[in-house]
């Protein structure tokens, strides 16, 4: 039995998840929008113990975004806020390993206010998917432009957390591999005329 656990540990220690953050903005002639990646553009998750395979890994505030969003004061296009969405880059359908795949929902992502976006709404941990999924919404009817220095979000990551702890399932028993996925973020301005 002990030999079997050591053999399993040796195999599982090669399981690493790597995230490459790609920021994208959605803007029209009547506004400007930008996501600035301030830190954490690549997030490795290394499952190198039985404990991590059973309990999962959570990286709080792994990435910090600065949000810049401004209006060009075009009539009938009143900026009042934004939605931050995310998905896999190019709508990748699975976590891709050298030999195996895992479902995308083994990874969950959360966005929370750091500074300047206190009236915003974090939607909590959301499953990674191939389609756009909202993470954070912000609205201010008395609009003033946002700058990356004074308006920031933290992005947290969770992988392999058991269902009993509110996750999508532990990775114990999954095929060991080096899995990678690129995550794309989209900043979508909101308000009348959008």
ChimeraX attribute file (.defattr): number of C-alpha atoms within 10 A of each C-alpha:
attribute: neighborCount
match mode: 1-to-1
recipient: residues
	/A:1	6
	/A:2	7
	/A:3	8
	/A:4	9
	/A:5	11
	/A:6	12
	/A:7	11
	/A:8	16
	/A:9	17
	/A:10	13
	/A:11	14
	/A:12	23
	/A:13	17
	/A:14	15
	/A:15	19
	/A:16	17
	/A:17	20
	/A:18	16
	/A:19	17
	/A:20	16
	/A:21	19
	/A:22	17
	/A:23	17
	/A:24	17
	/A:25	16
	/A:26	12
	/A:27	15
	/A:28	12
	/A:29	8
	/A:30	17
	/A:31	18
	/A:32	16
	/A:33	22
	/A:34	22
	/A:35	23
	/A:36	16
	/A:37	18
	/A:38	15
	/A:39	13
	/A:40	17
	/A:41	15
	/A:42	13
	/A:43	15
	/A:44	14
	/A:45	19
	/A:46	18
	/A:47	24
	/A:48	16
	/A:49	13
	/A:50	17
	/A:51	11
	/A:52	18
	/A:53	25
	/A:54	17
	/A:55	20
	/A:56	24
	/A:57	19
	/A:58	18
	/A:59	15
	/A:60	14
	/A:61	17
	/A:62	16
	/A:63	20
	/A:64	22
	/A:65	24
	/A:66	21
	/A:67	23
	/A:68	19
	/A:69	23
	/A:70	20
	/A:71	20
	/A:72	14
	/A:73	11
	/A:74	12
	/A:75	8
	/A:76	11
	/A:77	16
	/A:78	20
	/A:79	27
	/A:80	20
	/A:81	22
	/A:82	21
	/A:83	19
	/A:84	21
	/A:85	19
	/A:86	27
	/A:87	22
	/A:88	22
	/A:89	18
	/A:90	11
	/A:91	14
	/A:92	16
	/A:93	17
	/A:94	20
	/A:95	22
	/A:96	18
	/A:97	18
	/A:98	10
	/A:99	10
	/A:100	14
	/A:101	18
	/A:102	17
	/A:103	12
	/A:104	20
	/A:105	19
	/A:106	22
	/A:107	25
	/A:108	21
	/A:109	23
	/A:110	22
	/A:111	27
	/A:112	22
	/A:113	20
	/A:114	17
	/A:115	14
	/A:116	16
	/A:117	19
	/A:118	12
	/A:119	11
	/A:120	17
	/A:121	16
	/A:122	18
	/A:123	14
	/A:124	15
	/A:125	18
	/A:126	18
	/A:127	21
	/A:128	22
	/A:129	22
	/A:130	19
	/A:131	15
	/A:132	16
	/A:133	17
	/A:134	21
	/A:135	23
	/A:136	21
	/A:137	22
	/A:138	18
	/A:139	18
	/A:140	14
	/A:141	10
	/A:142	8
	/A:143	13
	/A:144	13
	/A:145	16
	/A:146	20
	/A:147	18
	/A:148	19
	/A:149	14
	/A:150	13
	/A:151	19
	/A:152	24
	/A:153	25
	/A:154	20
	/A:155	21
	/A:156	19
	/A:157	21
	/A:158	21
	/A:159	27
	/A:160	23
	/A:161	23
	/A:162	18
	/A:163	11
	/A:164	10
	/A:165	11
	/A:166	9
	/A:167	20
	/A:168	19
	/A:169	20
	/A:170	21
	/A:171	23
	/A:172	19
	/A:173	10
	/A:174	13
	/A:175	15
	/A:176	23
	/A:177	20
	/A:178	19
	/A:179	21
	/A:180	19
	/A:181	20
	/A:182	17
	/A:183	21
	/A:184	19
	/A:185	21
	/A:186	23
	/A:187	24
	/A:188	20
	/A:189	26
	/A:190	17
	/A:191	15
	/A:192	9
	/A:193	11
	/A:194	13
